[in-house]
Amino acid sequence: MEFTPIRPIEPLFDSLTQPAKQAEENPAVSMFANVFQQAIQNVRDTNATQVDLEYQLATGQIDNPALVTTAIAKASTAAELLMQMRNKAVDAYNELMRISL
């Protein structure tokens, strides 16, 4: 039985300089938007992996069903992270709107 090592956690963005370069080219792109775009893409990627592994399990093409369980957990965690990021952004926006000048 072959074991595959667990990959380390990957950051949402490569460095703080990459969003700055994009913001210079297009002012509408910011680090805030970049973080959310990458989180959304992460949800899409993990969901696609989950669906593919579930299909392989259903058709008998996969030997290790633990891979499916891991993919489901990754997809669920990525979706939960995105929802929490959204909730925190909405909370911060609401706090800013309550500030009276």
N, C-alpha and C positions, 0 to 999 in steps of 0.2 A: 504494500500500500504506500503510495507516494504522498508525502505531505508538502503542501505549499506554504511558504512562510507568510505571516501576516504583514501586509504593507503598512508602513508608518502613516500617520495622519498627515494629509497634505493641506497646506495653508490655502485659504480661499483666494488670496492674491499673492503673486510672486514677491513683490517688493513695494515699497512706498513710492518708488520712482516711476514705475510703469503707469499707474493711473495719472501721474502728473504729465507724462509725455502725451497721453491720450487727451488730457484736458487742454493741452496747448494746441493740439490739432483740431479738436472739436470742443468748444466750451461747454456744450450740453453734457458731455461725459465727465463724470466726477468719480472720485473714489467711492462715494456712497452708492452710486448707481452701479459701479463695477462690482462691488461686493454682492449686491442683490442679484445682478445678472449671473454671477458665478454660482451663487447659491441655487438659483433656479435651474441652471444648467446641471448642477450636481444632482438635484432631485430628478431631472429628466434622465440623466445617465444611469443613476442607481435603479430607477424604475425600469428602464429598458433592460438592464442586466437581470433584474428580478424576473421580468416577464420571459426573457430568453431561457433562464435556468428553470423556471416552472414548466415551460414548454418541453425542454429536454427531459425533465423528470417525468412528465406525463407520457412522453413517447418512449421512455426507457433508454434514453441516450446518455444518461448521467449515472456514474457509479457511486458518487458520494452525495447522499441527500443532505448532508450538513452544509454543503455549499449553497443550497437553496435557502436553508434557514438563515445563514449568514447574510445572503443577499436581501432577504426580507427584512432583517434587522437593520441593515445599512439603509435601505430605502425608507423605512419607517423613521429612522433617526434623522436622515436628511430632510424629510418632510417636516418633522417636528422642529428641527432647527430653523427652517425657513419660516414656519408659522410663528415661532418665538421671536425671530428677528423682525417680522412684520408687526407683531404685537408691540414690541419695544419701540419701533419707529413711530407707530401710531400714538403710543403713550407719550413719547417725547414731543410729537407734534401738538397733541392736546395740551401738554404743559406749557409749551411756547404760546399757544393761543390764549391761555389764561393770564398771561402776563399783561398787566395794565401799564401803559406808559404815561 
